[in-house]
Amino acid sequence: MRNDLKARRAERRWSQAELGKALGVSRQTVIALENDKYDPSLPLAFRIAALFECSIEEIFTPEEEDLSGG
């Protein structure tokens, strides 16, 4: 799953640690999210969307193979 979390964080001039603290996760989790190495749980995705005042779909988009089932 792709996301634009890094760009949104940069717009607000937050460090990865600051974003992690705001979301209740570690800096390492933020790094993994930003590098598309970790897909968030649904509750975490909702917290991220609420923090950035947008919908989950505005931040996270499925990879092409996710849509094709392969």
N, CA, C and O atoms as a DFTB+ gen file, in Angstrom:
280 C
 N C O
     1  1       0.846      -1.167       0.000
     2  2       0.000       0.000       0.000
     3  2       0.900       1.240       0.000
     4  3       1.846       1.334       0.782
     5  1       0.600       2.160      -0.862
     6  2       1.351       3.412      -0.936
     7  2       0.704       4.457      -0.029
     8  3      -0.487       4.390       0.274
     9  1       1.519       5.424       0.397
    10  2       0.978       6.519       1.197
    11  2       1.825       7.769       0.985
    12  3       2.955       7.701       0.502
    13  1       1.256       8.901       1.356
    14  2       1.990      10.161       1.253
    15  2       2.268      10.744       2.639
    16  3       2.309      11.959       2.832
    17  1       2.455       9.845       3.584
    18  2       2.667      10.242       4.972
    19  2       3.914      11.112       5.134
    20  3       3.892      12.098       5.872
    21  1       4.984      10.757       4.458
    22  2       6.233      11.513       4.582
    23  2       6.036      12.960       4.117
    24  3       6.508      13.890       4.771
    25  1       5.351      13.148       3.008
    26  2       5.107      14.501       2.484
    27  2       4.211      15.296       3.426
    28  3       4.457      16.476       3.675
    29  1       3.183      14.657       3.944
    30  2       2.282      15.347       4.880
    31  2       3.017      15.741       6.161
    32  3       2.808      16.829       6.698
    33  1       3.870      14.854       6.638
    34  2       4.654      15.146       7.841
    35  2       5.604      16.315       7.574
    36  3       5.748      17.215       8.401
    37  1       6.244      16.286       6.417
    38  2       7.193      17.342       6.065
    39  2       6.500      18.702       5.940
    40  3       7.061      19.725       6.335
    41  1       5.295      18.713       5.399
    42  2       4.533      19.958       5.274
    43  2       4.334      20.631       6.631
    44  3       4.333      21.857       6.743
    45  1       4.169      19.807       7.642
    46  2       3.950      20.330       9.000
    47  2       5.252      20.497       9.787
    48  3       5.253      20.947      10.933
    49  1       6.350      20.124       9.145
    50  2       7.682      20.231       9.768
    51  2       7.790      19.435      11.058
    52  3       8.396      19.876      12.035
    53  1       7.187      18.250      11.038
    54  2       7.265      17.341      12.177
    55  2       8.385      16.347      11.928
    56  3       8.624      15.934      10.793
    57  1       9.068      15.970      12.995
    58  2      10.029      14.872      12.894
    59  2       9.251      13.559      12.916
    60  3       8.064      13.529      13.241
    61  1       9.933      12.491      12.568
    62  2       9.296      11.176      12.648
    63  2       8.925      10.854      14.091
    64  3       7.892      10.237      14.351
    65  1       9.773      11.273      15.028
    66  2       9.485      11.041      16.445
    67  2       8.255      11.818      16.891
    68  3       7.435      11.302      17.651
    69  1       8.118      13.065      16.419
    70  2       6.949      13.871      16.785
    71  2       5.666      13.257      16.239
    72  3       4.648      13.210      16.929
    73  1       5.723      12.789      15.001
    74  2       4.539      12.145      14.426
    75  2       4.214      10.869      15.191
    76  3       3.051      10.607      15.502
    77  1       5.225      10.083      15.492
    78  2       5.008       8.856      16.253
    79  2       4.353       9.140      17.595
    80  3       3.428       8.436      17.999
    81  1       4.826      10.163      18.284
    82  2       4.258      10.520      19.579
    83  2       2.788      10.925      19.433
    84  3       1.947      10.525      20.238
    85  1       2.487      11.714      18.409
    86  2       1.107      12.152      18.186
    87  2       0.177      10.982      17.875
    88  3      -1.013      11.022      18.188
    89  1       0.733       9.939      17.256
    90  2      -0.072       8.770      16.877
    91  2      -0.025       7.655      17.922
    92  3      -0.801       6.703      17.847
    93  1       0.880       7.767      18.892
    94  2       1.012       6.715      19.895
    95  2       1.765       5.503      19.390
    96  3       1.521       4.380      19.831
    97  1       2.699       5.736      18.444
    98  2       3.526       4.648      17.915
    99  2       4.986       5.078      17.982
   100  3       5.276       6.241      18.263
   101  1       5.897       4.163      17.729
   102  2       7.325       4.468      17.766
   103  2       7.767       5.179      16.490
   104  3       7.079       5.161      15.469
   105  1       8.935       5.803      16.584
   106  2       9.546       6.423      15.402
   107  2       9.818       5.354      14.349
   108  3       9.686       5.608      13.151
   109  1      10.197       4.167      14.793
   110  2      10.465       3.073      13.865
   111  2       9.214       2.694      13.075
   112  3       9.304       2.356      11.895
   113  1       8.051       2.750      13.720
   114  2       6.797       2.463      13.023
   115  2       6.536       3.522      11.965
   116  3       6.109       3.195      10.858
   117  1       6.785       4.782      12.286
   118  2       6.614       5.865      11.314
   119  2       7.544       5.643      10.122
   120  3       7.132       5.798       8.972
   121  1       8.797       5.279      10.397
   122  2       9.755       5.003       9.323
   123  2       9.226       3.885       8.424
   124  3       9.240       4.010       7.199
   125  1       8.767       2.805       9.027
   126  2       8.251       1.674       8.253
   127  2       7.027       2.079       7.422
   128  3       6.897       1.666       6.269
   129  1       6.141       2.876       7.998
   130  2       4.974       3.361       7.256
   131  2       5.411       4.204       6.063
   132  3       4.938       3.998       4.946
   133  1       6.305       5.143       6.298
   134  2       6.745       6.043       5.237
   135  2       7.470       5.310       4.111
   136  3       7.420       5.741       2.959
   137  1       8.130       4.224       4.431
   138  2       8.867       3.449       3.428
   139  2       8.047       2.304       2.840
   140  3       8.593       1.422       2.178
   141  1       6.741       2.320       3.081
   142  2       5.825       1.292       2.556
   143  2       6.230      -0.120       2.977
   144  3       6.007      -1.083       2.243
   145  1       6.826      -0.234       4.161
   146  2       7.225      -1.543       4.698
   147  2       6.192      -2.092       5.682
   148  3       6.280      -3.241       6.114
   149  1       5.218      -1.261       6.026
   150  2       4.241      -1.637       7.051
   151  2       2.901      -1.009       6.704
   152  3       2.809       0.202       6.504
   153  1       1.869      -1.830       6.634
   154  2       0.509      -1.327       6.445
   155  2      -0.117      -1.164       7.822
   156  3      -0.086      -2.091       8.631
   157  1      -0.682       0.000       8.095
   158  2      -1.219       0.242       9.435
   159  2      -2.479      -0.567       9.707
   160  3      -3.202      -0.952       8.789
   161  1      -2.722      -0.812      10.980
   162  2      -4.002      -1.400      11.376
   163  2      -5.089      -0.371      11.062
   164  3      -4.796       0.808      10.864
   165  1      -6.311      -0.811      11.020
   166  2      -7.415       0.113      10.744
   167  2      -7.510       1.211      11.805
   168  3      -7.682       2.376      11.446
   169  1      -7.406       0.885      13.103
   170  2      -7.438       1.968      14.102
   171  2      -6.313       2.989      13.906
   172  3      -6.535       4.188      14.077
   173  1      -5.106       2.526      13.548
   174  2      -4.005       3.447      13.317
   175  2      -4.262       4.285      12.066
   176  3      -3.977       5.483      12.059
   177  1      -4.786       3.687      11.032
   178  2      -5.108       4.437       9.810
   179  2      -6.126       5.534      10.119
   180  3      -6.005       6.645       9.605
   181  1      -7.115       5.243      10.942
   182  2      -8.093       6.261      11.334
   183  2      -7.432       7.374      12.149
   184  3      -7.768       8.545      11.970
   185  1      -6.492       7.027      13.048
   186  2      -5.787       8.054      13.828
   187  2      -4.953       8.952      12.922
   188  3      -4.907      10.168      13.112
   189  1      -4.298       8.350      11.945
   190  2      -3.491       9.122      10.998
   191  2      -4.379      10.085      10.219
   192  3      -4.063      11.270      10.107
   193  1      -5.488       9.582       9.682
   194  2      -6.398      10.423       8.912
   195  2      -6.962      11.550       9.774
   196  3      -7.073      12.686       9.312
   197  1      -7.314      11.249      11.002
   198  2      -7.858      12.286      11.892
   199  2      -6.804      13.348      12.189
   200  3      -7.112      14.539      12.217
   201  1      -5.573      12.924      12.409
   202  2      -4.496      13.862      12.706
   203  2      -4.268      14.827      11.541
   204  3      -4.025      16.016      11.748
   205  1      -4.348      14.308      10.324
   206  2      -4.136      15.141       9.143
   207  2      -5.445      15.710       8.576
   208  3      -5.455      16.347       7.522
   209  1      -6.537      15.470       9.291
   210  2      -7.852      16.025       8.946
   211  2      -8.256      15.718       7.506
   212  3      -8.601      16.612       6.732
   213  1      -8.204      14.430       7.169
   214  2      -8.599      13.990       5.842
   215  2      -9.094      12.549       5.940
   216  3      -9.132      11.968       7.024
   217  1      -9.466      11.993       4.817
   218  2      -9.932      10.600       4.821
   219  2      -8.743       9.651       4.690
   220  3      -7.666      10.053       4.249
   221  1      -8.941       8.415       5.068
   222  2      -7.904       7.394       4.933
   223  2      -7.480       7.279       3.473
   224  3      -6.294       7.145       3.174
   225  1      -8.452       7.331       2.568
   226  2      -8.169       7.169       1.144
   227  2      -7.305       8.293       0.577
   228  3      -6.642       8.106      -0.443
   229  1      -7.306       9.440       1.218
   230  2      -6.462      10.543       0.751
   231  2      -4.992      10.303       1.092
   232  3      -4.108      10.868       0.447
   233  1      -4.728       9.484       2.085
   234  2      -3.360       9.201       2.509
   235  2      -2.856       7.883       1.933
   236  3      -1.729       7.802       1.443
   237  1      -3.692       6.857       1.993
   238  2      -3.287       5.507       1.587
   239  2      -3.975       5.096       0.296
   240  3      -5.186       5.253       0.143
   241  1      -3.174       4.562      -0.641
   242  2      -3.729       4.040      -1.885
   243  2      -3.157       2.654      -2.114
   244  3      -1.967       2.430      -1.893
   245  1      -3.981       1.733      -2.551
   246  2      -3.483       0.373      -2.776
   247  2      -2.530       0.307      -3.965
   248  3      -2.644       1.086      -4.911
   249  1      -1.603      -0.621      -3.904
   250  2      -0.719      -0.896      -5.031
   251  2      -1.568      -1.534      -6.132
   252  3      -2.630      -2.094      -5.857
   253  1      -1.106      -1.449      -7.354
   254  2      -1.855      -2.006      -8.488
   255  2      -2.135      -3.490      -8.294
   256  3      -3.237      -3.957      -8.582
   257  1      -1.121      -4.253      -7.796
   258  2      -1.328      -5.695      -7.614
   259  2      -2.331      -5.985      -6.496
   260  3      -2.973      -7.035      -6.503
   261  1      -2.475      -5.058      -5.530
   262  2      -3.479      -5.234      -4.483
   263  2      -4.883      -5.192      -5.071
   264  3      -5.784      -5.894      -4.612
   265  1      -5.056      -4.357      -6.096
   266  2      -6.378      -4.214      -6.722
   267  2      -6.694      -5.418      -7.600
   268  3      -7.861      -5.783      -7.744
   269  1      -5.684      -6.035      -8.186
   270  2      -5.920      -7.169      -9.087
   271  2      -5.969      -8.498      -8.347
   272  3      -6.271      -9.533      -8.940
   273  1      -5.670      -8.471      -7.049
   274  2      -5.731      -9.687      -6.253
   275  2      -4.467     -10.526      -6.348
   276  3      -4.447     -11.661      -5.870
   277  1      -3.425      -9.998      -6.948
   278  2      -2.218     -10.791      -7.118
   279  2      -1.104     -10.206      -6.476
   280  3      -0.003     -10.756      -6.527
